[in-house]
């Protein structure tokens, strides 16, 4: 990454929905710049003829049988819920209306 190009860390933080202090913005901006520099190095690697893969080693027969295990009762599951209503955990809305 060019030293002259700036990362809009405020925009990145807003996408992640996190608030950063000015010190954190400076710190994370530098770290993100280092990560992008590393991606530049990776993009220079010649991968001609290398088959894409999801794992470093071939993985076969990774499925297992479903087996019932111990479960929590509704009361146990709701024990540490910060807010509950009608035997369900209440969570904050995370999707904005368009």
PLY file of the C-alpha trace (Angstrom):
ply
format ascii 1.0
element vertex 98
property float x
property float y
property float z
element edge 97
property int vertex1
property int vertex2
end_header
0.00 0.00 0.00
1.31 3.42 -0.85
2.32 5.50 2.15
0.39 8.41 0.62
-2.93 6.60 0.37
-5.01 6.80 3.51
-7.37 4.22 4.88
-10.68 5.72 5.94
-10.72 3.85 9.24
-13.84 5.74 10.36
-15.73 4.32 7.38
-14.41 0.81 8.05
-15.43 1.12 11.72
-18.92 2.27 10.72
-19.27 -0.78 8.46
-18.34 -2.97 11.44
-20.66 -0.90 13.65
-17.96 -0.17 16.21
-16.88 3.07 17.80
-13.17 3.81 17.97
-11.24 6.40 19.93
-8.72 8.58 18.08
-5.85 6.46 19.45
-7.56 3.27 18.26
-8.12 4.79 14.82
-4.40 5.53 14.47
-3.43 2.08 15.73
-5.92 0.12 13.60
-5.26 2.21 10.51
-1.58 1.27 10.70
-2.42 -2.40 11.30
-4.87 -2.48 8.41
-2.22 -0.91 6.18
0.21 -3.70 7.15
-2.41 -6.34 6.34
-3.04 -4.80 2.92
0.73 -4.73 2.26
0.82 -8.46 3.03
-2.01 -9.08 0.56
0.05 -7.25 -2.05
2.90 -9.69 -1.44
0.52 -12.64 -1.68
-0.92 -11.43 -4.97
2.60 -11.48 -6.46
2.94 -15.24 -5.84
2.73 -17.36 -9.01
-0.10 -19.87 -8.56
-0.24 -21.03 -12.18
-1.34 -24.66 -12.26
-2.23 -24.84 -8.56
-5.66 -26.35 -8.00
-7.94 -24.37 -5.67
-8.65 -26.13 -2.39
-10.46 -25.52 0.86
-7.89 -27.37 2.99
-4.13 -27.80 2.92
-4.62 -31.57 2.86
-7.32 -33.64 1.21
-10.22 -34.25 3.58
-12.52 -37.21 3.00
-15.61 -38.47 4.77
-15.89 -35.61 7.21
-19.55 -36.26 7.92
-20.57 -37.88 11.15
-23.83 -39.29 12.33
-26.14 -36.92 14.18
-26.43 -37.99 17.78
-28.65 -36.46 20.41
-26.68 -35.04 23.30
-27.41 -33.23 26.52
-29.66 -30.20 26.12
-30.51 -27.23 28.29
-33.99 -26.71 29.60
-35.71 -23.46 28.62
-35.14 -22.15 32.14
-31.42 -22.98 31.99
-31.03 -21.39 28.55
-32.71 -18.18 29.74
-30.81 -18.06 33.02
-28.13 -15.61 31.81
-30.15 -13.84 29.12
-29.97 -10.08 29.65
-33.60 -9.73 28.53
-36.27 -12.36 27.92
-39.90 -12.41 26.81
-42.28 -15.36 26.37
-39.52 -17.97 26.88
-37.30 -16.32 24.25
-34.12 -14.26 24.43
-34.65 -10.65 23.35
-31.78 -9.23 21.27
-31.21 -5.78 19.80
-32.37 -5.11 16.26
-29.39 -5.35 13.89
-31.00 -4.68 10.51
-31.87 -1.12 9.59
-34.90 -0.40 7.47
-33.91 0.76 4.00
0 1
1 2
2 3
3 4
4 5
5 6
6 7
7 8
8 9
9 10
10 11
11 12
12 13
13 14
14 15
15 16
16 17
17 18
18 19
19 20
20 21
21 22
22 23
23 24
24 25
25 26
26 27
27 28
28 29
29 30
30 31
31 32
32 33
33 34
34 35
35 36
36 37
37 38
38 39
39 40
40 41
41 42
42 43
43 44
44 45
45 46
46 47
47 48
48 49
49 50
50 51
51 52
52 53
53 54
54 55
55 56
56 57
57 58
58 59
59 60
60 61
61 62
62 63
63 64
64 65
65 66
66 67
67 68
68 69
69 70
70 71
71 72
72 73
73 74
74 75
75 76
76 77
77 78
78 79
79 80
80 81
81 82
82 83
83 84
84 85
85 86
86 87
87 88
88 89
89 90
90 91
91 92
92 93
93 94
94 95
95 96
96 97
